Amino acid sequence: MGEFVAELKRLAARKGMHPVILEPDFETRPANFEQSHEKDRLQDTAYREAVAGRVYDHLFRKVRVADVCFIFNKDGYLGVNTTGELFAAAMAGKMCYALHPKALMGNYPNDLYEEPSSRKLIHEIVSTPEELLKRLA
């Protein structure tokens, strides 16, 4: 995701645009932690204490004021918190884009299932930073 965001910012700057992009804080936790199921992540005390505040921050300070919503659903995976953000964006009437055409939930990466309700909220699939920037311009 970091490469996607960096390229989007670079391309936008060349056009005089400076989009504000909500990026998750993956760098402070091990990769296997982020790939585990939410019910397993909630066993971590620090994560459990921080997650409610982060969800609130995302929904009310970022999604609510955003112009559009772009879901970086690598391999089609949508976590529970991202799904909540997608529903909030849809309720607020935001245009919602996604990286991948599938909306998969469950235990990443091997026990996933298609979630049709989430997929219905995505207006368009945008697979490159260039394509996304065209929608934003």
C-alpha positions in Angstrom: 0.0 0.0 0.0 2.9 2.4 0.7 4.0 2.3 -2.9 0.5 3.0 -4.1 0.1 6.0 -1.8 3.6 7.4 -2.6 2.9 7.2 -6.4 -0.5 8.8 -6.0 1.0 11.7 -4.0 3.8 12.1 -6.6 1.4 12.1 -9.5 -0.9 14.5 -7.7 1.9 16.9 -6.8 2.9 17.1 -10.5 -0.7 18.3 -11.2 -0.6 20.8 -8.3 -2.9 18.6 -6.2 -2.3 17.6 -2.6 -4.8 14.9 -1.5 -5.1 14.1 2.1 -4.8 10.3 2.4 -5.8 8.2 5.4 -3.2 5.5 5.8 -3.3 2.8 8.4 -0.4 2.5 10.8 1.0 -0.8 9.8 4.7 0.1 10.4 4.4 0.0 14.2 3.2 -3.6 14.3 4.5 -6.9 12.9 3.1 -7.8 9.4 1.7 -11.1 10.8 -0.3 -9.1 13.4 -2.1 -7.1 10.7 -2.8 -10.3 8.7 -4.3 -12.1 11.6 -8.1 -12.1 12.2 -9.6 -9.2 14.1 -10.7 -11.5 17.0 -7.1 -12.6 17.4 -5.8 -9.0 17.2 -8.2 -8.0 20.0 -6.4 -10.3 22.3 -3.5 -7.8 22.3 -4.1 -5.4 25.2 -2.6 -2.3 23.5 -4.5 -2.9 20.3 -7.7 -3.5 22.1 -7.3 -0.2 24.0 -6.5 1.8 20.9 -8.9 0.3 18.3 -12.1 2.1 19.4 -10.4 5.5 19.3 -8.9 4.8 15.9 -12.2 3.7 14.5 -13.9 6.8 15.9 -11.1 9.0 14.4 -11.4 7.3 11.0 -15.2 7.6 10.9 -15.8 11.0 12.3 -12.6 12.9 11.6 -11.6 11.4 8.3 -14.3 9.5 6.4 -17.0 12.1 7.3 -14.9 15.0 5.8 -13.5 13.1 2.9 -14.5 13.9 -0.7 -14.2 10.2 -1.8 -13.4 6.9 -0.3 -10.8 4.5 -1.7 -10.5 1.1 -0.3 -7.1 -0.6 -0.7 -8.5 -4.1 -0.6 -5.4 -6.1 -1.6 -6.4 -9.5 -2.9 -10.0 -8.5 -2.3 -9.7 -8.6 1.5 -11.8 -6.1 3.6 -11.2 -6.1 7.4 -14.0 -5.4 9.8 -12.9 -1.9 10.5 -12.4 -1.1 6.8 -15.9 -2.5 6.1 -17.3 -0.1 8.8 -15.5 2.8 7.1 -16.9 1.7 3.7 -20.5 1.6 5.1 -20.0 5.1 6.8 -18.7 6.5 3.5 -21.7 5.1 1.6 -24.1 6.4 4.2 -22.5 9.9 3.8 -23.0 9.7 0.1 -19.3 9.4 -0.8 -18.1 8.0 -4.1 -16.4 4.7 -3.1 -13.6 3.2 -5.1 -11.7 0.0 -4.5 -8.5 -1.6 -5.7 -9.8 -5.1 -6.2 -13.2 -6.2 -7.6 -13.9 -8.7 -4.8 -15.0 -7.8 -1.2 -13.7 -10.7 0.8 -14.1 -11.0 4.6 -13.0 -13.7 7.1 -9.7 -15.0 8.3 -7.0 -13.6 6.0 -5.6 -15.1 3.9 -6.9 -18.7 3.7 -10.5 -18.6 5.1 -12.2 -15.8 3.1 -15.7 -15.5 1.8 -17.4 -13.0 -0.6 -19.4 -10.3 1.2 -22.0 -9.1 -1.3 -23.3 -6.2 0.9 -19.9 -4.6 1.0 -19.3 -5.1 -2.7 -22.6 -3.4 -3.5 -21.3 -0.1 -1.9 -18.2 0.1 -4.2 -19.0 2.2 -7.2 -15.9 1.5 -9.3 -12.7 -0.6 -9.3 -9.5 1.5 -9.7 -6.4 -0.6 -9.8 -3.6 2.0 -10.2 -2.7 5.4 -8.7 -3.0 6.9 -12.2 -6.6 5.7 -12.5 -7.5 7.0 -9.1 -6.0 10.4 -9.8 -8.1 10.7 -13.0 -11.2 10.2 -10.8 -10.1 12.8 -8.3 -9.2 15.5 -10.8 
